[in-house]
Amino acid sequence: MSRPTPDIILEYQHEDLSLTEICEGQGLFGVIYDGAAFNLRKTNEMIGTKKYCRTLTVSKGTAMSICRRLNKLFRTDKFQAVKFTDWVEIGGEMDEDE
């Protein structure tokens, strides 16, 4: 089963002919732990790296998959996939110097 073609909202063609596309999402979904937001970090002690992994996505299926994987890994049921329906705008305007 192939993935449905998303509706493209905006697109920008770069000089190298590659495209950056803004596609419509299903909403904003995330994973919370015990009712609260959290950061998910993976550390590799052998090579001394730390990587922060995403816990927010525009795909319901991806959020549910992350939730199931974390609950299985930590042997708990405290991770929950949620849909965000309300948010507060915090900015994003470009400064004069940018």
N, C-alpha and C positions, 0 to 999 in steps of 0.2 A: 504494500500500500504506500503510495507516494505522498509526500507532504503537500498540502494544498498551497497554491501560489498565493503569496500575501499581497494585499493591496499596498501599492507604493504611494506614500504621502509626498515625499520629496526625494530628489536625487541630484547628485553633483558629479560631473565627469571631470576627473583629474587630467593633468597634462599627459600622463602616461596611458590614458584612455581607460583606466580603471574607474569603477563607479562606487560611490558611497550612497547607499539608499536608506531612507527612513521608511520602515514598513509598519503597517498597523499591527498592533499586538492584541492579545486576548484580554489584557488587563495587567495589573501589577500583582504578582504573587511572590510570596516569600516563605521562609521557614523560620519559626520562632522556637525557643527552648523554654519550657516551663512558663509560657505566657509572656516572654520578654525577647527583645532583639539580642543578637549575639554576633560576634565575629568568628569566622571559621578559619583557622590558621593551620597549615601543614608545615612541619619543620623537618628538615633532613640534616641530622647531626653530622653525618659523614662528610658532607660538602659544605656545611654551614649556611644553608639557605632556609629562608622562611617565605612562604607563599600564602597570601590571603585568598580564600576561595569565595565565590559568589554564593549568596543565599537569597538573592532577589532575582526575579526573571519575569519576562512577559508571557511565559508559557506555563499553564496550569500543570501539565504533565511533567515538566522539568522540576517544578517545585515539589510535586508529590514524590518524584523519584529521589530527590535529595533527602527529603524527609524520611522515606523508607530506609535509605542507605544509612543515614545517621542513627536512626532508632535501632537498626540491626547491629551496627558497629559498636554502639555504646550499651547495647542490651537494655533499652529503656523504651518507654512510650511517651516521653515528655517532649519530643520534637513534633511540631504540628505544621502542616502546610496551610497557609492562610491567603486570602485575597484581600488586598488593600482597596478600600472603596472610597476613602476620604484622605486627603492630604493637604498640607499647608505649603504654599509656595515659599521657598527661601531665597530666591533670586536666580541668578544666572545671566544677568546683564553683563555686557562687555564693558570694561573700563576704557577710558580714553586712550590709555597707553597700549592697549592690545591691538 
